[in-house]
Amino acid sequence: MQPADYFAGPVTYLACRGVISGYADGSFRPYQPTTRGQQVKIVVGGFALPAATPPGGGYTFADVPEAAPFYPYIEAAARAGVVSGYTC
């Protein structure tokens, strides 16, 4: 990402607020695809939704168990009604 890129301001804004963190080397690669988990993390962080983790094994989606890296963000989005899908 270059400072003159049209998206540099918003990316910097989100990074400074901890909503996005980029790659391990500190770079941002805006033309790379994102996963649904990454997108949900951005939405949850951007709207400062409170964490929501159901007790012991009560996860909302069968394909997002507690061990999934984006589990707390997906659960927060589900609780807030931001995402929906097939329940367990």
Jmol script that loads the backbone (N, CA, C; Angstrom):
load data "model"
ATOM      1  N   MET A   1       0.851  -1.171   0.000  1.00  0.00           N
ATOM      2  CA  MET A   1       0.000   0.000   0.000  1.00  0.00           C
ATOM      3  C   MET A   1       0.896   1.233   0.000  1.00  0.00           C
ATOM      4  N   GLN A   2       0.538   2.170  -0.837  1.00  0.00           N
ATOM      5  CA  GLN A   2       1.268   3.423  -0.949  1.00  0.00           C
ATOM      6  C   GLN A   2       0.431   4.557  -0.350  1.00  0.00           C
ATOM      7  N   PRO A   3       1.058   5.567   0.222  1.00  0.00           N
ATOM      8  CA  PRO A   3       0.304   6.676   0.821  1.00  0.00           C
ATOM      9  C   PRO A   3      -0.670   7.355  -0.143  1.00  0.00           C
ATOM     10  N   ALA A   4      -0.373   7.343  -1.434  1.00  0.00           N
ATOM     11  CA  ALA A   4      -1.248   7.991  -2.414  1.00  0.00           C
ATOM     12  C   ALA A   4      -2.433   7.120  -2.828  1.00  0.00           C
ATOM     13  N   ASP A   5      -2.453   5.847  -2.442  1.00  0.00           N
ATOM     14  CA  ASP A   5      -3.571   4.968  -2.807  1.00  0.00           C
ATOM     15  C   ASP A   5      -4.870   5.523  -2.220  1.00  0.00           C
ATOM     16  N   TYR A   6      -5.942   5.452  -2.985  1.00  0.00           N
ATOM     17  CA  TYR A   6      -7.211   6.034  -2.550  1.00  0.00           C
ATOM     18  C   TYR A   6      -7.729   5.427  -1.250  1.00  0.00           C
ATOM     19  N   PHE A   7      -7.315   4.225  -0.923  1.00  0.00           N
ATOM     20  CA  PHE A   7      -7.788   3.546   0.278  1.00  0.00           C
ATOM     21  C   PHE A   7      -6.815   3.671   1.452  1.00  0.00           C
ATOM     22  N   ALA A   8      -5.699   4.361   1.278  1.00  0.00           N
ATOM     23  CA  ALA A   8      -4.687   4.455   2.337  1.00  0.00           C
ATOM     24  C   ALA A   8      -5.239   5.098   3.606  1.00  0.00           C
ATOM     25  N   GLY A   9      -6.017   6.142   3.470  1.00  0.00           N
ATOM     26  CA  GLY A   9      -6.588   6.814   4.649  1.00  0.00           C
ATOM     27  C   GLY A   9      -7.488   5.900   5.464  1.00  0.00           C
ATOM     28  N   PRO A  10      -8.491   5.261   4.844  1.00  0.00           N
ATOM     29  CA  PRO A  10      -9.358   4.358   5.603  1.00  0.00           C
ATOM     30  C   PRO A  10      -8.609   3.162   6.196  1.00  0.00           C
ATOM     31  N   VAL A  11      -7.657   2.603   5.467  1.00  0.00           N
ATOM     32  CA  VAL A  11      -6.887   1.471   5.982  1.00  0.00           C
ATOM     33  C   VAL A  11      -6.088   1.904   7.207  1.00  0.00           C
ATOM     34  N   THR A  12      -5.449   3.055   7.118  1.00  0.00           N
ATOM     35  CA  THR A  12      -4.677   3.570   8.241  1.00  0.00           C
ATOM     36  C   THR A  12      -5.582   3.837   9.443  1.00  0.00           C
ATOM     37  N   TYR A  13      -6.739   4.416   9.194  1.00  0.00           N
ATOM     38  CA  TYR A  13      -7.709   4.690  10.259  1.00  0.00           C
ATOM     39  C   TYR A  13      -8.092   3.406  10.992  1.00  0.00           C
ATOM     40  N   LEU A  14      -8.445   2.370  10.238  1.00  0.00           N
ATOM     41  CA  LEU A  14      -8.847   1.104  10.853  1.00  0.00           C
ATOM     42  C   LEU A  14      -7.679   0.427  11.566  1.00  0.00           C
ATOM     43  N   ALA A  15      -6.502   0.513  11.001  1.00  0.00           N
ATOM     44  CA  ALA A  15      -5.325  -0.090  11.634  1.00  0.00           C
ATOM     45  C   ALA A  15      -4.995   0.607  12.954  1.00  0.00           C
ATOM     46  N   CYS A  16      -5.077   1.912  12.983  1.00  0.00           N
ATOM     47  CA  CYS A  16      -4.766   2.667  14.203  1.00  0.00           C
ATOM     48  C   CYS A  16      -5.758   2.374  15.325  1.00  0.00           C
ATOM     49  N   ARG A  17      -6.931   1.926  14.978  1.00  0.00           N
ATOM     50  CA  ARG A  17      -7.950   1.607  15.975  1.00  0.00           C
ATOM     51  C   ARG A  17      -8.034   0.114  16.292  1.00  0.00           C
ATOM     52  N   GLY A  18      -7.098  -0.652  15.735  1.00  0.00           N
ATOM     53  CA  GLY A  18      -7.038  -2.074  16.032  1.00  0.00           C
ATOM     54  C   GLY A  18      -8.079  -2.926  15.340  1.00  0.00           C
ATOM     55  N   VAL A  19      -8.780  -2.365  14.373  1.00  0.00           N
ATOM     56  CA  VAL A  19      -9.812  -3.113  13.660  1.00  0.00           C
ATOM     57  C   VAL A  19      -9.183  -4.086  12.673  1.00  0.00           C
ATOM     58  N   ILE A  20      -8.110  -3.660  12.021  1.00  0.00           N
ATOM     59  CA  ILE A  20      -7.359  -4.524  11.115  1.00  0.00           C
ATOM     60  C   ILE A  20      -5.895  -4.487  11.521  1.00  0.00           C
ATOM     61  N   SER A  21      -5.185  -5.545  11.174  1.00  0.00           N
ATOM     62  CA  SER A  21      -3.775  -5.582  11.563  1.00  0.00           C
ATOM     63  C   SER A  21      -2.841  -5.903  10.405  1.00  0.00           C
ATOM     64  N   GLY A  22      -3.347  -6.275   9.281  1.00  0.00           N
ATOM     65  CA  GLY A  22      -2.491  -6.578   8.148  1.00  0.00           C
ATOM     66  C   GLY A  22      -1.784  -7.916   8.305  1.00  0.00           C
ATOM     67  N   TYR A  23      -0.741  -8.078   7.529  1.00  0.00           N
ATOM     68  CA  TYR A  23       0.027  -9.327   7.521  1.00  0.00           C
ATOM     69  C   TYR A  23       1.122  -9.285   8.578  1.00  0.00           C
ATOM     70  N   ALA A  24       1.753 -10.416   8.802  1.00  0.00           N
ATOM     71  CA  ALA A  24       2.788 -10.540   9.834  1.00  0.00           C
ATOM     72  C   ALA A  24       3.946  -9.570   9.613  1.00  0.00           C
ATOM     73  N   ASP A  25       4.215  -9.224   8.363  1.00  0.00           N
ATOM     74  CA  ASP A  25       5.312  -8.298   8.081  1.00  0.00           C
ATOM     75  C   ASP A  25       4.893  -6.831   8.196  1.00  0.00           C
ATOM     76  N   GLY A  26       3.657  -6.592   8.653  1.00  0.00           N
ATOM     77  CA  GLY A  26       3.165  -5.233   8.830  1.00  0.00           C
ATOM     78  C   GLY A  26       2.566  -4.615   7.588  1.00  0.00           C
ATOM     79  N   SER A  27       2.539  -5.349   6.501  1.00  0.00           N
ATOM     80  CA  SER A  27       2.003  -4.804   5.250  1.00  0.00           C
ATOM     81  C   SER A  27       0.493  -5.019   5.159  1.00  0.00           C
ATOM     82  N   PHE A  28      -0.118  -4.240   4.293  1.00  0.00           N
ATOM     83  CA  PHE A  28      -1.529  -4.399   3.955  1.00  0.00           C
ATOM     84  C   PHE A  28      -1.579  -4.692   2.467  1.00  0.00           C
ATOM     85  N   ARG A  29      -2.418  -5.635   2.111  1.00  0.00           N
ATOM     86  CA  ARG A  29      -2.512  -6.047   0.706  1.00  0.00           C
ATOM     87  C   ARG A  29      -3.975  -5.989   0.275  1.00  0.00           C
ATOM     88  N   PRO A  30      -4.440  -4.787  -0.024  1.00  0.00           N
ATOM     89  CA  PRO A  30      -5.866  -4.583  -0.273  1.00  0.00           C
ATOM     90  C   PRO A  30      -6.430  -5.299  -1.487  1.00  0.00           C
ATOM     91  N   TYR A  31      -5.593  -5.783  -2.376  1.00  0.00           N
ATOM     92  CA  TYR A  31      -6.110  -6.472  -3.554  1.00  0.00           C
ATOM     93  C   TYR A  31      -6.154  -7.981  -3.374  1.00  0.00           C
ATOM     94  N   GLN A  32      -5.793  -8.458  -2.192  1.00  0.00           N
ATOM     95  CA  GLN A  32      -5.870  -9.886  -1.897  1.00  0.00           C
ATOM     96  C   GLN A  32      -7.277 -10.224  -1.411  1.00  0.00           C
ATOM     97  N   PRO A  33      -7.771 -11.412  -1.720  1.00  0.00           N
ATOM     98  CA  PRO A  33      -9.097 -11.803  -1.233  1.00  0.00           C
ATOM     99  C   PRO A  33      -9.109 -11.912   0.294  1.00  0.00           C
ATOM    100  N   THR A  34     -10.275 -11.700   0.860  1.00  0.00           N
ATOM    101  CA  THR A  34     -10.451 -11.891   2.301  1.00  0.00           C
ATOM    102  C   THR A  34     -11.434 -13.028   2.531  1.00  0.00           C
ATOM    103  N   THR A  35     -11.319 -13.666   3.665  1.00  0.00           N
ATOM    104  CA  THR A  35     -12.245 -14.731   4.025  1.00  0.00           C
ATOM    105  C   THR A  35     -13.474 -14.129   4.685  1.00  0.00           C
ATOM    106  N   ARG A  36     -14.503 -14.907   4.817  1.00  0.00           N
ATOM    107  CA  ARG A  36     -15.697 -14.396   5.506  1.00  0.00           C
ATOM    108  C   ARG A  36     -15.379 -14.107   6.962  1.00  0.00           C
ATOM    109  N   GLY A  37     -14.502 -14.910   7.564  1.00  0.00           N
ATOM    110  CA  GLY A  37     -14.104 -14.662   8.950  1.00  0.00           C
ATOM    111  C   GLY A  37     -13.387 -13.331   9.099  1.00  0.00           C
ATOM    112  N   GLN A  38     -12.492 -13.020   8.176  1.00  0.00           N
ATOM    113  CA  GLN A  38     -11.785 -11.741   8.212  1.00  0.00           C
ATOM    114  C   GLN A  38     -12.765 -10.575   8.028  1.00  0.00           C
ATOM    115  N   GLN A  39     -13.695 -10.740   7.126  1.00  0.00           N
ATOM    116  CA  GLN A  39     -14.673  -9.678   6.891  1.00  0.00           C
ATOM    117  C   GLN A  39     -15.537  -9.443   8.118  1.00  0.00           C
ATOM    118  N   VAL A  40     -15.955 -10.524   8.764  1.00  0.00           N
ATOM    119  CA  VAL A  40     -16.767 -10.382   9.973  1.00  0.00           C
ATOM    120  C   VAL A  40     -15.957  -9.709  11.081  1.00  0.00           C
ATOM    121  N   LYS A  41     -14.689 -10.059  11.213  1.00  0.00           N
ATOM    122  CA  LYS A  41     -13.834  -9.420  12.223  1.00  0.00           C
ATOM    123  C   LYS A  41     -13.763  -7.915  11.986  1.00  0.00           C
ATOM    124  N   ILE A  42     -13.652  -7.494  10.737  1.00  0.00           N
ATOM    125  CA  ILE A  42     -13.592  -6.075  10.409  1.00  0.00           C
ATOM    126  C   ILE A  42     -14.901  -5.378  10.784  1.00  0.00           C
ATOM    127  N   VAL A  43     -16.030  -5.986  10.466  1.00  0.00           N
ATOM    128  CA  VAL A  43     -17.328  -5.395  10.793  1.00  0.00           C
ATOM    129  C   VAL A  43     -17.513  -5.307  12.306  1.00  0.00           C
ATOM    130  N   VAL A  44     -17.206  -6.384  13.017  1.00  0.00           N
ATOM    131  CA  VAL A  44     -17.358  -6.397  14.474  1.00  0.00           C
ATOM    132  C   VAL A  44     -16.457  -5.341  15.113  1.00  0.00           C
ATOM    133  N   GLY A  45     -15.215  -5.258  14.661  1.00  0.00           N
ATOM    134  CA  GLY A  45     -14.305  -4.250  15.194  1.00  0.00           C
ATOM    135  C   GLY A  45     -14.700  -2.842  14.819  1.00  0.00           C
ATOM    136  N   GLY A  46     -15.145  -2.667  13.593  1.00  0.00           N
ATOM    137  CA  GLY A  46     -15.544  -1.345  13.118  1.00  0.00           C
ATOM    138  C   GLY A  46     -16.734  -0.775  13.865  1.00  0.00           C
ATOM    139  N   PHE A  47     -17.645  -1.643  14.254  1.00  0.00           N
ATOM    140  CA  PHE A  47     -18.821  -1.201  14.996  1.00  0.00           C
ATOM    141  C   PHE A  47     -18.674  -1.403  16.499  1.00  0.00           C
ATOM    142  N   ALA A  48     -17.511  -1.859  16.926  1.00  0.00           N
ATOM    143  CA  ALA A  48     -17.215  -2.087  18.349  1.00  0.00           C
ATOM    144  C   ALA A  48     -18.297  -2.939  19.019  1.00  0.00           C
ATOM    145  N   LEU A  49     -18.692  -4.013  18.342  1.00  0.00           N
ATOM    146  CA  LEU A  49     -19.701  -4.900  18.922  1.00  0.00           C
ATOM    147  C   LEU A  49     -19.098  -5.658  20.105  1.00  0.00           C
ATOM    148  N   PRO A  50     -19.862  -5.841  21.157  1.00  0.00           N
ATOM    149  CA  PRO A  50     -19.330  -6.553  22.318  1.00  0.00           C
ATOM    150  C   PRO A  50     -19.097  -8.025  22.020  1.00  0.00           C
ATOM    151  N   ALA A  51     -18.078  -8.565  22.639  1.00  0.00           N
ATOM    152  CA  ALA A  51     -17.770  -9.985  22.465  1.00  0.00           C
ATOM    153  C   ALA A  51     -18.952 -10.824  22.924  1.00  0.00           C
ATOM    154  N   ALA A  52     -19.147 -11.935  22.254  1.00  0.00           N
ATOM    155  CA  ALA A  52     -20.232 -12.849  22.605  1.00  0.00           C
ATOM    156  C   ALA A  52     -19.759 -14.267  22.342  1.00  0.00           C
ATOM    157  N   THR A  53     -19.568 -15.009  23.389  1.00  0.00           N
ATOM    158  CA  THR A  53     -19.195 -16.409  23.224  1.00  0.00           C
ATOM    159  C   THR A  53     -20.136 -17.261  24.056  1.00  0.00           C
ATOM    160  N   PRO A  54     -20.907 -18.101  23.390  1.00  0.00           N
ATOM    161  CA  PRO A  54     -21.839 -18.968  24.107  1.00  0.00           C
ATOM    162  C   PRO A  54     -21.086 -19.927  25.032  1.00  0.00           C
ATOM    163  N   PRO A  55     -21.709 -20.336  26.092  1.00  0.00           N
ATOM    164  CA  PRO A  55     -21.046 -21.269  27.005  1.00  0.00           C
ATOM    165  C   PRO A  55     -20.840 -22.641  26.377  1.00  0.00           C
ATOM    166  N   GLY A  56     -19.766 -23.299  26.783  1.00  0.00           N
ATOM    167  CA  GLY A  56     -19.384 -24.655  26.425  1.00  0.00           C
ATOM    168  C   GLY A  56     -20.078 -25.343  25.272  1.00  0.00           C
ATOM    169  N   GLY A  57     -19.544 -25.195  24.095  1.00  0.00           N
ATOM    170  CA  GLY A  57     -20.039 -25.933  22.942  1.00  0.00           C
ATOM    171  C   GLY A  57     -21.330 -25.420  22.350  1.00  0.00           C
ATOM    172  N   GLY A  58     -21.818 -24.294  22.798  1.00  0.00           N
ATOM    173  CA  GLY A  58     -23.078 -23.771  22.288  1.00  0.00           C
ATOM    174  C   GLY A  58     -22.900 -22.852  21.107  1.00  0.00           C
ATOM    175  N   TYR A  59     -21.977 -23.183  20.219  1.00  0.00           N
ATOM    176  CA  TYR A  59     -21.711 -22.304  19.093  1.00  0.00           C
ATOM    177  C   TYR A  59     -22.894 -22.233  18.140  1.00  0.00           C
ATOM    178  N   THR A  60     -22.967 -21.141  17.413  1.00  0.00           N
ATOM    179  CA  THR A  60     -24.116 -20.859  16.552  1.00  0.00           C
ATOM    180  C   THR A  60     -24.068 -21.608  15.231  1.00  0.00           C
ATOM    181  N   PHE A  61     -22.886 -21.710  14.628  1.00  0.00           N
ATOM    182  CA  PHE A  61     -22.762 -22.311  13.313  1.00  0.00           C
ATOM    183  C   PHE A  61     -21.905 -23.569  13.380  1.00  0.00           C
ATOM    184  N   ALA A  62     -22.373 -24.638  12.756  1.00  0.00           N
ATOM    185  CA  ALA A  62     -21.675 -25.929  12.802  1.00  0.00           C
ATOM    186  C   ALA A  62     -20.272 -25.850  12.219  1.00  0.00           C
ATOM    187  N   ASP A  63     -20.046 -24.959  11.277  1.00  0.00           N
ATOM    188  CA  ASP A  63     -18.728 -24.863  10.648  1.00  0.00           C
ATOM    189  C   ASP A  63     -17.817 -23.831  11.313  1.00  0.00           C
ATOM    190  N   VAL A  64     -18.238 -23.321  12.467  1.00  0.00           N
ATOM    191  CA  VAL A  64     -17.407 -22.366  13.211  1.00  0.00           C
ATOM    192  C   VAL A  64     -17.380 -22.784  14.685  1.00  0.00           C
ATOM    193  N   PRO A  65     -16.618 -23.830  14.996  1.00  0.00           N
ATOM    194  CA  PRO A  65     -16.518 -24.276  16.388  1.00  0.00           C
ATOM    195  C   PRO A  65     -15.638 -23.330  17.215  1.00  0.00           C
ATOM    196  N   GLU A  66     -15.603 -23.551  18.509  1.00  0.00           N
ATOM    197  CA  GLU A  66     -14.849 -22.690  19.420  1.00  0.00           C
ATOM    198  C   GLU A  66     -13.374 -22.556  19.043  1.00  0.00           C
ATOM    199  N   ALA A  67     -12.802 -23.570  18.425  1.00  0.00           N
ATOM    200  CA  ALA A  67     -11.379 -23.535  18.067  1.00  0.00           C
ATOM    201  C   ALA A  67     -11.096 -22.700  16.821  1.00  0.00           C
ATOM    202  N   ALA A  68     -12.115 -22.283  16.098  1.00  0.00           N
ATOM    203  CA  ALA A  68     -11.925 -21.499  14.874  1.00  0.00           C
ATOM    204  C   ALA A  68     -11.346 -20.129  15.220  1.00  0.00           C
ATOM    205  N   PRO A  69     -10.404 -19.641  14.411  1.00  0.00           N
ATOM    206  CA  PRO A  69      -9.739 -18.377  14.750  1.00  0.00           C
ATOM    207  C   PRO A  69     -10.658 -17.157  14.840  1.00  0.00           C
ATOM    208  N   PHE A  70     -11.734 -17.142  14.094  1.00  0.00           N
ATOM    209  CA  PHE A  70     -12.623 -15.984  14.110  1.00  0.00           C
ATOM    210  C   PHE A  70     -13.905 -16.242  14.911  1.00  0.00           C
ATOM    211  N   TYR A  71     -13.915 -17.306  15.677  1.00  0.00           N
ATOM    212  CA  TYR A  71     -15.094 -17.704  16.472  1.00  0.00           C
ATOM    213  C   TYR A  71     -15.693 -16.553  17.282  1.00  0.00           C
ATOM    214  N   PRO A  72     -14.921 -15.849  18.112  1.00  0.00           N
ATOM    215  CA  PRO A  72     -15.558 -14.805  18.937  1.00  0.00           C
ATOM    216  C   PRO A  72     -16.176 -13.678  18.114  1.00  0.00           C
ATOM    217  N   TYR A  73     -15.581 -13.387  16.973  1.00  0.00           N
ATOM    218  CA  TYR A  73     -16.116 -12.317  16.128  1.00  0.00           C
ATOM    219  C   TYR A  73     -17.398 -12.770  15.431  1.00  0.00           C
ATOM    220  N   ILE A  74     -17.411 -14.001  14.967  1.00  0.00           N
ATOM    221  CA  ILE A  74     -18.602 -14.531  14.299  1.00  0.00           C
ATOM    222  C   ILE A  74     -19.753 -14.654  15.289  1.00  0.00           C
ATOM    223  N   GLU A  75     -19.455 -15.090  16.501  1.00  0.00           N
ATOM    224  CA  GLU A  75     -20.502 -15.174  17.525  1.00  0.00           C
ATOM    225  C   GLU A  75     -21.030 -13.788  17.883  1.00  0.00           C
ATOM    226  N   ALA A  76     -20.147 -12.799  17.981  1.00  0.00           N
ATOM    227  CA  ALA A  76     -20.585 -11.427  18.278  1.00  0.00           C
ATOM    228  C   ALA A  76     -21.483 -10.904  17.163  1.00  0.00           C
ATOM    229  N   ALA A  77     -21.104 -11.171  15.912  1.00  0.00           N
ATOM    230  CA  ALA A  77     -21.906 -10.723  14.775  1.00  0.00           C
ATOM    231  C   ALA A  77     -23.255 -11.439  14.732  1.00  0.00           C
ATOM    232  N   ALA A  78     -23.263 -12.722  15.061  1.00  0.00           N
ATOM    233  CA  ALA A  78     -24.522 -13.470  15.078  1.00  0.00           C
ATOM    234  C   ALA A  78     -25.449 -12.930  16.168  1.00  0.00           C
ATOM    235  N   ARG A  79     -24.907 -12.680  17.334  1.00  0.00           N
ATOM    236  CA  ARG A  79     -25.719 -12.162  18.444  1.00  0.00           C
ATOM    237  C   ARG A  79     -26.302 -10.790  18.097  1.00  0.00           C
ATOM    238  N   ALA A  80     -25.537  -9.976  17.368  1.00  0.00           N
ATOM    239  CA  ALA A  80     -25.994  -8.640  16.999  1.00  0.00           C
ATOM    240  C   ALA A  80     -26.924  -8.645  15.782  1.00  0.00           C
ATOM    241  N   GLY A  81     -27.111  -9.821  15.176  1.00  0.00           N
ATOM    242  CA  GLY A  81     -27.974  -9.917  14.011  1.00  0.00           C
ATOM    243  C   GLY A  81     -27.325  -9.452  12.722  1.00  0.00           C
ATOM    244  N   VAL A  82     -25.997  -9.362  12.709  1.00  0.00           N
ATOM    245  CA  VAL A  82     -25.281  -8.920  11.523  1.00  0.00           C
ATOM    246  C   VAL A  82     -25.134 -10.054  10.518  1.00  0.00           C
ATOM    247  N   VAL A  83     -24.973 -11.264  11.017  1.00  0.00           N
ATOM    248  CA  VAL A  83     -24.854 -12.445  10.148  1.00  0.00           C
ATOM    249  C   VAL A  83     -25.903 -13.471  10.557  1.00  0.00           C
ATOM    250  N   SER A  84     -26.247 -14.293   9.622  1.00  0.00           N
ATOM    251  CA  SER A  84     -27.164 -15.392   9.905  1.00  0.00           C
ATOM    252  C   SER A  84     -26.758 -16.564   9.032  1.00  0.00           C
ATOM    253  N   GLY A  85     -27.370 -17.659   9.230  1.00  0.00           N
ATOM    254  CA  GLY A  85     -27.054 -18.837   8.443  1.00  0.00           C
ATOM    255  C   GLY A  85     -27.779 -20.021   9.028  1.00  0.00           C
ATOM    256  N   TYR A  86     -27.239 -21.173   8.781  1.00  0.00           N
ATOM    257  CA  TYR A  86     -27.830 -22.397   9.290  1.00  0.00           C
ATOM    258  C   TYR A  86     -27.313 -22.635  10.690  1.00  0.00           C
ATOM    259  N   THR A  87     -28.195 -22.798  11.654  1.00  0.00           N
ATOM    260  CA  THR A  87     -27.773 -23.047  13.029  1.00  0.00           C
ATOM    261  C   THR A  87     -27.428 -24.504  13.223  1.00  0.00           C
ATOM    262  N   CYS A  88     -26.770 -24.793  14.337  1.00  0.00           N
ATOM    263  CA  CYS A  88     -26.383 -26.173  14.656  1.00  0.00           C
ATOM    264  C   CYS A  88     -27.632 -26.982  14.974  1.00  0.00           C
TER     265      CYS A  88
END
end "model"
wireframe off; spacefill off
backbone 0.3
color backbone group
